[in-house]
Amino acid sequence: MSKNLVGNHIRKLRFNHHEMTQQQLADKVGVTRQTIVALEKGNYSPSLELAFRIALAFGLPLEEVFFYGDHPKE
């Protein structure tokens, strides 16, 4: 596999949740802001635990935050 196939809607969700900053999300889920940046750019696939913590931070099921493959579920 040459490309990361796990995508996410984190950037969109942050703005839909009171324009949450990357730092606020990072603090809420226990990672650095740089980790959130890497996730949003698609340069990093989170652990299963972190993926669940992010989904919980938005109050959404995992599959509404993350998707697998080329096309996001809208």
N, C-alpha and C positions, 0 to 999 in steps of 0.2 A: 504494500500500500504506500503510495507516494504522497497522498494528501490526507489531511485530517478530515474525516467524514462526519464528525460530530459538530453540528452547528447549534446556534442558540439565538434567542430573541432578547438577550439581556439588555442591550442598549435601549431598545424600544420599550421594554418593561420598566427600566429605570425612569424614563421620561414620563411614562404613564402612571407612575407611582410618585406623584408630587415632585417630579424632576429630581429624583434621588441622585446624588453624586456617586461617582465610582468609589470615593473614600467611604461614604456612608454605607454602601452595600458591602464593601470590604470589611468594615468594622462589624457589621451585623452578622456576617458569616465567618469571621475569624481568619481572614487572609489579608494580604497586602493589596494596595491599590494596583500595583503592577500586575498582580494575578488577574484582577478584573479586566485590566487593559488587554492582557494576553488572551483571555477568554473571548472578549468582544471582537478582537481581531481574528479569531479563529486560529491563533498560534498555540493554543493549549487546550487539551481535553481534561476536564476536571475528573477527580476521583468520584466514585459513586456517592460517597459521603458528602463531598462538597456540592455535587449536583443537587442532592436532596436538600442541603442547607440553603442553597440559592432558591430553589423552588419554594421552600417554606417561607423564606424571606418575602417572597411575592405573594404568598398565599395561593399558589397554583400547583396543579399536578406537574410532575416532572416532564411529561410529554408536551406541556404547553410552554415550557421554557427551553427545552432542548429537543433537537431532532437529529435523526441519523440519515445520512445520504445527501444527495445534491439539492433536494427540494424541501423547503420547510413546509410543515403542515400549517395552513392558515386558518 
